Amino acid sequence: MIRGAVYWTSQRPMAIVSFGRVSQPMAQNEQKDARRITTHVLQEMKAGGQPIAMLTAYDFSLAGLVDSAGVDVILVGDSASNVMAGHETTLPITLDQMIYHASSVVRAVQRALVVVDLPFGTYQGNTKGALNSAIRIMKESGAHAVKLEGGREVLGSVERILSAGIPVMGHLGLTPQSIYKFGTYVVRAREEAEAQRLREDAVLLEKAGCFAIVLEKIPASLAAEVAQSVHVPVIGIGAGGGVDGQVLVLHDMLGINQTFNPRFLRRYADLHKVITEAVSAYLRDVRSRDFPSDDEQY
């Protein structure tokens, strides 16, 4: 998912035990206002004009940081195929691997809504398989919702998953699982025919019961139009500022990955430099026998 290239006061409380597990603590000032994000809360945010902040995460440590910072939605994206496993596309990642990543994320989260991508091959053209895949994700990971790519062509799968009471997030525009069909990661729906199909698909997904829709890499004017035409939250990536929220891949916005540079990406840190410099300093200290010092020994 969402991958467009071949490519908190100063003292923290002790860990909080919640729902039978030890979870990452939030800051004391955030705990006062902490509210579990649900699909209903997202709908309230859209109605109130409050932008929704969504980021990806794939492991316990980073998910805990993202959650404690106050992000509303954490997407366990199939972009893990790229940033965690090094694959060229999102297609190779499996359902078992997605469940592993989702389980790690859920164990860290106190507040955010956790949405998990259904990986390629687990829902296309097989509504029973789609339902079984979604049930596995919900039961085995403890996630709160699933996401899948496509419009009318996956409507049967969307409806069957929803029939089991599993919340579904849609995804239109650039759909990376279809990269070999598109043949390119360029902006989608520039032509009126494709734009009209996207408009119609957004309405179909809303009518089917999707609680939100991601729009990826489409013209900003079209995305704003869609956001105004449906009652569910529309979250954009490369879709301009006229939508109800934004999502980015965590490794991209933190600057861990330096090879992905689309126009829509804003880097909020340069962890590639920070980590490289830290490792280099460690190597220097080990080789000079400066580490460990006397104070760092027993």
Secondary structure, 3 states (H helix, E strand, C coil): CCCCCCCCCCCCCCCEEECCEEECCCCHHHHHHCCCCCHHHHHHHHHCCCCEEEEECCCHHHHHHHHHHCCCEEEECCCHHHHCCCCCCCCCCCHHHHHHHHHHHHCCCCCCEEEEECCCCCCCCCHHHHHHHHHHHHHHHCCCEEECCECHHHHHHHHHHHHCCCCEEEEEECCHHHHHHHCCCCCCCCCHHHHHHHHHHHHHHHHHCCCEEEEECCCHHHHHHHHHHCCCCEEEECCCCCCCEEEECHHHHCCCCCCCCCCCCCCCCCHHHHHHHHHHHHHHHHHCCCCCCHHHCC
